[in-house]
Amino acid sequence: MSHNSLSEAHIKLLKQPLVRKILTIMRYLAAELDTSHSGDELLFYILHYDFYNIPTAEVIKVSRRVAEKGYRDKVSLRQYLREWHHSQALTLFTPAAEQAMMELSPLLEYWIKEAAHLPLPQLFSLIINEERILKLPEKELLSELTALINENSDLTLASFIDKVDLVDRYELPDAVKLLAPEIAAMDPLFIDKLVSGFVMNVTALNNYLDCPLGFFYKSLIRVPAGRSESMEFGSAIHYAVEKLFQKMQDNALNEFPSIEEFIADFIESMTRNREYFTREAFEYRIAHGRNILTNYYNTYIHTWNKVVSVERNIRNVSVSGVPLKGKLDKLEFDGNKVNLVDYKSGSYEKAVKKYHKLDPPGEYNPQGGDYWRQAVFYKILLDNYQQKNWQVVSTEFDFIEPDAENVYHKEKVIITAADVTTVTQQIITTWDKIRQKDFYTGCGKENCRWCNFVKENDLHVNK
């Protein structure tokens, strides 16, 4: 089944709701085999599948508990369910929702264990012959999927998932498009507590403006996202740069540490989170990080501003009654004038040229790009920070990975009074909508992950 020879029948099959659910289970197993606890978002989806009979409200409450616990410990949804299952004994009085979740955890653990050595057809058979899936009426659909699996019996689980993921690039003719989905309102006692304690940061603002339903899941419920190798690599890059400036500040002569020490801090962070990488990925990321950080250091070592503050958590800021907070990578000072620096470890070309994230409001991004809004938000945050008399004159995005020509980029955003007015209004309007609990309806964009999640799991009330 090469992507060049996909028939319309194959594409149609792989886009069927039940088939997509089975494939998501397989995708979850592949993710956990590759890196433990990296598939939490997929697990969140799986817990919503109708054949497991777990009420949506219960999944959301458990996910929120995991998010709160994660502030203190490294914890994942998979780990939480596993520990919950081991610590709680099922009785006649166990609520049905809890029983369903507790029974699913050991099943998934068993599948993960078996996926490590079973050939693809046997693993697939194990999944679809589980009693809850076996009872489903779509026998013909599962038979077609079985035939497709058997055609690809020589593939590993990961290779098969890579192939079927290509199907998302194809659009069937006459596909049915639904309006923006709306989910049922949550229990007021639960949701009121979350809303009353909510403090706006720029990620939440961007999430809401992109999709209110996405904001509900990502910023309010804080659905576990899983820890990926790209996330841990980015964290290690940030850690190394942060330590570079902290050590310079601690040095009596304000000298930067050597390039060897800089790289050692990066490797230390990578090693501390070694479990999130396969052996091959770890070796590749170490080599890649060493290369880009060496060139980054050599590019800027003689021009970096040494009058800085690094990793500042700004809290207790209020703008027009809206509580704001933010974590800032670096502040560069010229007297009380500040150039605010935010490190980016992703692709420069994608951020600037493909997605126009630095653009002010315009035709491509009517509300402005996410990075542009981040720049203005941080100025608003610091200009209203009563503890310091700082004046933000610019925000700079420092791309730590070079472009395709191996050139490093710093993109400075000069912020105007009109920009501040625009983003302040976005903050106030968004805050008012959050307080009114106007986050149960999605954006309706065709490629919105959370709108599609709601539609595919039949969670919407506007059918």
C-alpha positions in Angstrom: 0.0 0.0 0.0 2.4 2.7 -1.1 1.0 6.2 -0.9 1.4 6.5 -4.7 -1.1 3.6 -5.3 -3.7 4.4 -2.7 -7.1 3.7 -4.2 -10.1 5.8 -3.4 -11.6 2.7 -1.7 -8.5 2.5 0.6 -8.8 6.2 1.4 -12.5 5.9 2.0 -12.0 2.9 4.3 -9.3 4.6 6.4 -11.5 7.7 6.9 -14.4 5.8 8.4 -15.0 6.8 12.0 -14.6 3.3 13.5 -11.5 2.6 11.4 -9.9 5.9 12.5 -10.6 4.9 16.1 -8.9 1.5 15.7 -6.0 3.2 14.0 -5.7 5.7 16.8 -5.4 2.8 19.3 -2.6 1.3 17.1 -1.0 4.8 16.8 -1.1 5.0 20.6 0.6 1.6 21.0 3.3 2.7 18.5 3.9 5.9 20.3 4.3 4.2 23.7 6.6 1.6 22.2 8.8 4.3 20.8 8.8 6.5 23.9 7.0 5.7 27.1 4.3 8.2 28.1 4.5 10.1 24.8 1.0 9.2 23.7 -1.1 10.9 26.3 -3.1 13.0 23.9 -4.0 9.9 21.9 -5.0 8.2 25.1 -7.3 11.1 25.9 -9.0 10.5 22.5 -9.3 6.7 23.2 -11.0 7.2 26.6 -13.8 9.0 24.7 -14.5 6.1 22.3 -18.2 5.1 22.6 -17.5 1.4 22.9 -15.6 1.9 26.2 -18.7 3.7 27.8 -16.7 6.3 29.8 -18.7 9.5 30.3 -16.9 12.6 28.8 -17.2 14.5 32.0 -15.3 11.8 33.9 -12.5 11.8 31.3 -12.1 15.5 31.5 -12.0 15.5 35.3 -9.3 12.8 35.4 -7.3 14.7 32.8 -7.5 17.9 34.9 -6.3 15.9 37.9 -3.3 14.7 35.9 -2.5 18.2 34.8 -2.6 19.5 38.4 -0.5 16.6 39.6 2.0 17.2 36.8 2.9 20.6 38.2 4.6 18.8 41.2 5.7 15.5 39.5 6.4 14.2 36.1 3.2 12.3 35.5 1.3 11.1 32.5 -2.3 10.1 31.9 -1.1 6.5 31.3 0.8 6.5 34.5 -2.1 8.0 36.5 -4.6 5.4 35.2 -2.1 2.6 35.9 -1.5 3.7 39.5 -5.2 4.3 40.0 -6.0 0.7 38.9 -3.3 -0.7 41.2 -4.4 1.3 44.2 -8.2 0.9 43.9 -10.0 -2.4 44.2 -13.1 -2.9 42.1 -16.2 -3.6 44.2 -19.9 -3.8 43.7 -20.1 -0.2 44.7 -17.4 1.1 42.3 -19.1 3.7 40.0 -19.5 2.4 36.4 -17.4 5.3 34.9 -14.5 4.5 37.3 -14.8 0.8 36.6 -14.7 1.4 32.8 -11.5 3.4 33.1 -9.9 1.1 35.6 -10.6 -1.9 33.3 -9.2 -0.2 30.2 -5.8 0.6 31.8 -4.6 -3.0 32.2 -5.9 -3.8 28.7 -3.9 -1.1 27.1 -0.8 -2.1 29.2 -1.2 -5.6 27.9 -1.5 -4.4 24.3 1.6 -2.3 24.6 3.5 -5.3 26.0 2.3 -7.5 23.2 2.9 -4.9 20.5 6.7 -5.1 21.2 6.9 -8.6 19.7 3.7 -9.6 17.8 3.6 -9.3 14.0 1.2 -6.7 12.7 -1.7 -9.1 11.8 -1.7 -10.8 15.2 -1.6 -7.5 17.1 -4.5 -6.2 15.0 -6.4 -9.4 15.7 -5.8 -9.0 19.4 -7.3 -5.5 19.3 -10.4 -6.2 17.3 -11.2 -9.4 19.1 -11.4 -7.6 22.5 -15.0 -8.1 23.6 -16.2 -4.5 23.4 -14.9 -4.1 19.8 -16.1 -7.6 18.9 -19.7 -6.6 19.8 -19.7 -3.7 17.3 -22.1 -4.1 14.3 -19.6 -2.9 11.6 -18.4 -6.4 10.8 -17.9 -5.7 7.1 -15.8 -2.6 7.8 -13.5 -4.6 10.2 -13.2 -7.3 7.6 -12.0 -4.8 5.0 -9.5 -3.4 7.5 -8.3 -6.9 8.3 -7.7 -7.5 4.6 -5.7 -4.3 4.4 -3.6 -5.2 7.4 -2.9 -8.7 5.9 -1.8 -7.0 2.7 0.8 -5.2 4.7 1.8 -8.1 7.0 5.5 -7.5 6.4 5.4 -4.0 7.9 6.1 -3.2 11.5 3.5 -1.4 13.5 5.4 1.9 13.3 5.8 1.5 9.5 2.2 0.8 9.0 1.1 3.8 11.0 3.5 6.0 9.0 1.8 4.8 5.8 -1.8 5.2 6.9 -1.0 8.7 8.2 -0.4 9.8 4.6 -4.1 9.4 4.1 -4.9 12.6 6.0 -3.4 14.4 3.0 -6.1 13.2 0.7 -9.6 14.7 0.5 -12.5 12.6 -0.7 -14.9 14.2 -3.2 -18.2 15.4 -1.8 -17.0 15.1 1.8 -19.6 16.2 4.3 -18.6 19.4 6.2 -20.2 20.1 9.5 -20.7 23.5 11.1 -18.6 24.5 14.1 -19.3 21.8 16.7 -20.7 22.5 20.1 -20.2 20.3 23.1 -22.5 20.0 26.2 -21.8 22.4 29.0 -19.8 20.9 31.9 -21.0 20.7 35.5 -21.1 24.3 36.8 -19.4 23.4 40.1 -16.4 21.9 38.2 -16.1 24.5 35.5 -16.8 27.6 37.7 -13.8 26.6 39.9 -11.5 26.5 36.8 -12.7 29.8 35.4 -12.6 31.6 38.7 -8.9 30.7 39.2 -7.9 31.2 35.6 -5.1 33.7 34.8 -4.5 34.8 31.2 -1.1 34.1 29.5 -0.3 34.5 25.8 -0.6 30.8 25.0 -4.2 30.8 26.3 -5.0 33.9 24.4 -3.6 32.5 21.2 -5.5 29.2 21.8 -8.8 31.0 22.3 -8.4 33.2 19.2 -7.5 30.1 17.2 -10.4 28.0 18.5 -12.5 28.5 21.7 -13.0 24.7 21.9 -9.3 24.2 21.6 -8.8 26.7 24.4 -11.3 24.7 26.5 -9.3 21.4 26.1 -5.7 22.8 26.0 -5.8 25.8 28.4 -8.7 25.2 30.8 -8.8 21.4 31.1 -5.1 21.1 30.2 -5.4 17.8 28.3 -2.1 15.9 28.8 -0.1 16.4 25.6 2.5 13.6 26.2 6.2 14.3 26.2 7.8 14.0 22.7 11.4 13.9 21.7 11.1 17.2 19.9 9.7 18.8 23.0 12.5 17.4 25.2 15.1 18.5 22.6 13.7 22.1 22.6 13.7 22.1 26.4 17.3 21.0 26.5 18.3 23.8 24.0 16.5 26.4 26.2 18.1 25.0 29.3 21.6 25.3 27.9 21.1 28.9 26.7 19.6 29.8 30.1 22.6 28.3 32.0 25.0 30.1 29.6 23.7 33.5 30.7 23.2 32.6 34.4 26.9 31.4 34.6 28.0 34.6 32.9 26.2 36.6 35.6 27.7 34.5 38.3 31.2 35.0 36.9 33.2 37.8 38.7 34.3 39.2 35.3 31.0 38.6 33.6 32.6 36.2 31.2 30.6 33.6 29.3 31.5 29.9 30.0 33.4 28.0 27.4 31.7 26.4 24.5 32.5 23.0 26.0 30.6 23.9 29.2 27.7 25.2 27.1 27.4 21.9 25.2 27.8 19.9 28.5 24.8 21.7 29.9 22.8 20.7 26.8 23.9 17.1 27.1 23.1 17.1 30.8 19.5 18.1 30.2 19.1 15.6 27.4 20.5 12.8 29.6 18.2 13.7 32.4 15.3 13.1 30.1 16.8 10.1 28.3 13.7 8.0 28.6 11.8 10.1 26.1 14.2 9.2 23.2 14.9 6.0 21.3 18.6 5.2 21.2 18.9 6.3 17.6 16.9 9.5 18.2 19.0 10.4 21.3 22.2 10.0 19.4 20.9 12.0 16.4 19.6 14.8 18.7 22.8 15.0 20.6 24.8 15.4 17.4 22.3 17.9 15.9 22.2 19.9 19.1 26.0 20.0 19.4 26.3 21.3 15.9 23.7 24.0 16.0 24.7 25.2 19.5 28.4 25.4 18.6 27.6 27.6 15.5 25.1 29.6 17.6 27.7 30.3 20.2 30.4 31.3 17.7 27.9 33.5 15.9 26.9 35.6 18.9 29.6 35.2 21.6 31.1 38.6 20.9 27.9 40.6 20.5 25.6 39.4 23.3 24.3 42.0 25.7 25.5 41.1 29.2 23.1 43.4 31.1 20.3 40.9 31.3 17.7 39.1 33.4 16.9 35.5 32.5 13.9 33.3 33.0 11.6 35.8 34.7 8.2 34.8 35.9 5.9 37.8 35.8 2.7 37.5 37.9 0.2 39.7 39.7 -0.4 42.0 36.7 -3.8 43.3 35.9 -4.9 45.1 32.7 -8.4 46.5 32.6 -9.4 44.0 35.3 -7.8 41.0 33.5 -5.2 39.1 35.4 -2.1 38.4 33.3 1.1 36.3 33.7 4.0 35.2 31.6 7.4 33.5 31.7 10.0 35.5 29.8 13.2 33.9 28.4 15.5 37.0 28.6 15.4 40.7 29.2 18.2 42.9 27.7 18.6 46.3 29.3 19.7 49.7 28.2 18.9 51.7 31.3 15.3 51.0 32.0 14.6 50.3 28.3 14.1 46.6 27.6 14.5 44.4 24.6 12.6 41.3 25.4 14.1 38.1 23.9 12.1 34.8 23.3 14.0 31.8 22.1 12.6 29.6 19.3 14.0 26.2 18.6 11.7 25.4 15.7 12.0 26.1 12.0 12.6 29.7 11.0 11.2 29.2 7.5 8.0 27.6 8.7 7.3 30.3 11.4 8.1 33.3 9.3 7.6 32.4 5.7 5.0 29.6 5.7 2.7 30.5 8.7 3.5 34.3 8.9 3.6 34.1 12.7 5.4 37.5 12.9 2.9 39.4 10.8 0.6 42.0 12.3 -3.1 41.8 11.4 -3.6 41.4 7.7 -5.1 39.3 4.9 -3.3 36.0 6.0 -3.9 36.5 9.7 -6.7 38.9 10.3 -6.0 38.8 14.1 -2.3 38.9 13.7 0.3 36.1 13.8 0.9 34.2 17.1 4.5 35.5 17.5 3.4 39.1 16.7 0.7 38.9 19.4 3.2 37.3 21.8 5.5 40.2 21.3 2.8 42.8 22.0 1.4 40.8 24.9 4.8 40.7 26.6 5.1 44.5 26.3 1.6 45.0 27.8 2.6 42.6 30.6 5.9 44.3 31.5 4.6 47.9 31.0 1.9 47.1 33.6 4.3 45.3 36.0 4.2 47.6 39.0 7.3 46.2 40.8 9.7 47.5 38.1 9.9 50.7 36.1 10.7 49.0 32.8 9.8 50.2 29.4 9.7 47.6 26.6 10.9 49.1 23.3 11.0 45.8 21.3 10.6 42.1 21.4 13.1 39.9 19.6 12.6 36.3 18.5 16.0 34.5 18.6 15.9 31.4 16.3 18.5 29.0 17.8 18.3 26.6 14.7 19.7 28.1 11.5 17.7 28.2 8.2 18.4 26.0 5.2 21.4 28.2 4.3 22.8 27.7 7.8 22.1 31.4 8.7 20.9 32.3 12.2 18.1 34.8 12.5 16.9 37.2 15.1 13.6 38.9 14.2 12.8 42.1 16.1 9.3 43.4 16.5 9.0 47.1 17.0 5.7 47.6 18.8 3.4 50.6 18.1 0.7 52.2 20.2 -1.9 50.8 17.8 -0.5 47.3 18.3 -0.9 47.7 22.1 -4.5 48.9 21.6 -5.3 46.0 19.3 -3.9 43.3 21.6 -5.3 44.9 24.8 -8.8 44.7 23.2 -8.2 41.1 22.2 -7.3 40.3 25.8 -10.3 42.1 27.2 -12.8 40.5 24.7 -11.4 37.1 25.2 -11.4 37.4 29.0 -15.1 38.4 28.9 -16.0 35.4 26.7 -14.1 33.1 29.0 -16.0 34.5 32.1 -19.2 33.9 30.2 -18.1 30.3 29.5 -18.2 30.9 25.8 -15.8 28.1 24.9 -18.1 25.1 24.2 -18.3 25.9 20.5 -15.4 25.3 18.1 -14.0 27.3 15.2 -15.3 25.0 12.5 -12.0 25.1 10.5 -11.6 22.0 8.4 -8.2 21.1 9.8 -8.9 22.0 13.5 -7.8 19.0 15.6 -10.3 19.7 18.4 -13.3 20.4 16.3 -12.6 17.1 14.4 -12.0 15.2 17.6 -15.5 16.3 18.8 -17.1 15.4 15.5 -15.5 12.0 15.1 -16.5 11.0 18.6 -20.0 12.3 18.2 -19.6 14.6 21.2 -21.4 17.6 19.6 -24.9 18.6 20.6 -25.6 20.6 17.4 -26.2 17.5 15.1 
